[in-house]
Amino acid sequence: MNETTQLRVMDFDCPTCASTVEHALSNVDGVQNVKVHYTTGRVEIEYDDDVADPDAFAQAIENQGYTPQPA
């Protein structure tokens, strides 16, 4: 079943940063779509909840050097 969640990323401010986060999240198993809005710091993740582990979303962002927070 598809679910959507949002996170906020505190320390990016350019399209390249947003692209890095989008790419990292797209590689998480079960993620189907990622929308990153660098001007607001919001990330929307659509995923298959039978496959994806939502804790992996924050980890993927942290692995790129950014700090995720609940939206």
Secondary structure by P-SEA (a helix, b strand, c coil): cbbbbbbbbcccccaaaaaaaaaaaaacccccbbbbbccccbbbbbbccccccaaaaaaaaaaaccccccc
